[in-house]
Amino acid sequence: MEAQNKMLRRWFGEGRRITQPVAMRELLIGRLASRINDLRNEGVIIQDRFVDYRRADNKVVRVKEYWIDKTITTRKTKKKK
């Protein structure tokens, strides 16, 4: 997991976006959402959205796309009541 988190940090550091299919093909990461969660728990601010992705069988499915927005420097926290 640490090695995969390191690869993801490098990927994001290059200003790139990633989806599960790309993570599997390029970085051999099978559980991208778990690695994203690891980084978020370490305080990394990662943006996400759903995008359409065309599979090999030509079917269009929705997948999450993740990226780091360099202009966002702090995480918004909920105020305690």
Number of C-alpha atoms within 10 A of each C-alpha: 11 9 8 17 18 13 15 22 16 12 17 18 13 10 12 12 18 18 19 19 18 14 19 14 10 10 15 13 20 14 13 23 14 13 18 20 14 15 17 13 10 9 11 16 18 17 13 13 11 12 13 12 15 12 10 7 6 8 9 12 11 11 15 16 17 20 19 19 13 11 6 11 9 9 11 8 6 6 5 4 3
